[in-house]
């Protein structure tokens, strides 16, 4: 093996080890999405498609949906406030092309049981972010916090975990 190639491989190996060590030190061994901002929004997964083929000015896909576990369909985080509480898309792979089959499949609505008043997601304090293998949405209201997360559980299935954290001392009827 030529000496220049050997030196190059040695330097590359050292850089890789130093990078991995630096990542391990900055994460403190905790790879959860809440405590590790390095894992949040590594890829931009925000978008609200408005047509079957949504391209940018260079004729590339405008958005970058999450596809995982060998799936042929992927989802996005909502960009438009009227889509909050939903996962936009999905994009499906039709042969070698990606096509959006909807703006969104379903949208969560939370209604007060007694009055019928609907909570407005766009009026809440919100965060939408992606992590490796998941999409997350958090909506903070005075009464409660709503967390939504989408995970692929197989090549044909994605599940949405929904949790509501009550901030009041009373039971909520929603």
Secondary structure, DSSP 8 states (H G I E B T S, - for coil): --HHHHHHHHHHHHHHHHHHHHHHHHHTT---TTT-GGGTTSS--B----SSS-B-TTSSBS---B--TT-SEEEEE--SGGGTTEEEEEEEEETTEEEE--SEEEE---B-TTT--B--GGGSEEEEEEETTEEEEEEE-SSEEEEEEEEEEETTEEEEEEEEEE-SSS----
